[in-house]
């Protein structure tokens, strides 16, 4: 399981993130307060508190996905 901490600050970033996750042929989940949300669900991601860091977990490496994800990674 691969994991990154991200922050999505604007609606257009959420849309870009969800579209990229939707192209993945593997599971991508976002965790907020230990609650998993399907990262391919625009409504699920928009329901999160986007002022807080989020944890993204996914099961496989994919260069296109990693490229998009790198825009949102925080330390």
N, C-alpha and C positions, 0 to 999 in steps of 0.2 A: 504494500500500500504506500503510495507516494502522498506527501502532504506539504502544503504551502500556506503561509499566512498572507492574506490579501486584504485590500481595502478597495471598495467600490464607492466612489464619491458622487457620481452623477448618474442620471437615468441613462444617458447614452453609453456610459461605461457598463452598466448592467446589461443593456441590450447587446453590446459587443461580446461580453462575457458569456451570456446565455446562448447566443448564436454559435459561438465557438464550441461551447460545451455540447450543444445539440448535434454537432458534426462528429463528435467522438463516438466510436463504436464500443465504448466501455462506460462503466458507471462513473459519474462525477457527482460528488455530494459536497454541500457546504454545511459546516457545523457552526452554530451560534448557540452559546450556552448549552453545549452538548446535545442540541436538537438537530437531527439531520434534515436537510432540505435538498431535494433533487435540483442540481444546478442547471438542469435543462428546462426548468419551470420558471418562466418569467414572473408569474404571480408569486411563486414561492420565494424567489430571490428578492422581489420588491417588497415583500412583507417583512423582511429583516430590518434590523436597526443598522442602517448603512453608516452610522457615525462610528461604529465599533469595528475592530479587526475581525475578519472571518477566517475560518480554517477550511481549505479546500482539500478534499481527499479524492484520489483517483487511482485506478488499478494498473494502468499501463502508461509507458512513456510514448509520446507522440510529438514530433517536432512542431507541427502546426499549432497544436494545442499549447505546447510549452511557450511558443513565441507570443501568443496572445496573453497567456497567463502571466508572463514576465512583466507585462505592463502594469500589473496590479499588485505584484509581490511587495511586501514590506519586510523589514528586518525583524 
